[in-house]
Amino acid sequence: LSRDWQGQTSSMPLLTMHSRQISWTPLLVLGYLFYLLLGAMVFQLLEKQAETHFRDQFQLEKLKFLQNYTCLDRQALEQFVQVLLAAWEKGVNPEGNSTNPSNWDFSNSFFFAGTVVTTIGYGNLSPSTVAGQIFCVFYALFGVPLNLAFLNQLGKALNAHLLTLERWVQKPGRAQVQLAIFLTTGTLLFLVFPPLVFSYVEGWSYGEGFYFTFITLSTIGFGDYVVGTNPNKHYIPVYRSLTAIWIVFGLAWLALVFNVGADLMERYLQLKWHKSDLSLAEGDTTKLEDEPEQPRIHIPS
């Protein structure tokens, strides 16, 4: 029995370490919630004051309009504003006249189909007929899985000249150079050069073009910036179709980058949590070694 007691005492650090090897998932959940709260506070700090300014400016412009055109009253103006909003929700740009190009020609329809299957969904254009809405549901039902399978294969093709992430982590060297070349080339092709094109064609600043590029390729798709929607500009017919093709390849590249980043983040969190468990276990072992030896228990036979 004395040996059993000693064996139990020596195994206590292992049991303590095992009990403290709690999953790092709660830590990830807390970090995720904290990140959302941080984003909410920063966005509120940056945008709320500007929104208040724009709202006051808009109300002031409506008052000036009523003062200049006394034949209109506030109710008539509000009704006209509702007409403008309804037109915008249906994809009709209130600017310009009836000679504006159609939102549903082949090039624009091709671009819209791409935003459906890639789940970008800018929100500036949507089907208005019941038949179009029903078709959109079934088109997305089969198109989204097809797009995911296509992007998966495309990502494998882009990753064909790279080593796997595990080999890169375990055997740093040449793979690091390949990864750096892959990231640099993709960044130039999909994030750096396209904003220059959009700035030239759309009249945006480079910052606005870069913002549109990332928001699009990350499938966030706010819809505040969309290519080929300015009625005062003349676009070549294949402009939006070429943009849709660029989006597909950019999605595959950025999705691969996100996957690598997520994998590295998981590995980092698991490693930190594992080191914390080991340090606690070593502390328990040291504590047990410093304690005086417990008296042996003798039971008469």
PyMOL commands that set and color helices and strands:
alter all, ss='L'
color gray80, all
select helices_A, chain A and resi 2-20+25-68+74-89+106-117+130-158+165-170+174-202+206-217+239-290
alter helices_A, ss='H'
color red, helices_A
deselect
rebuild
show_as cartoon
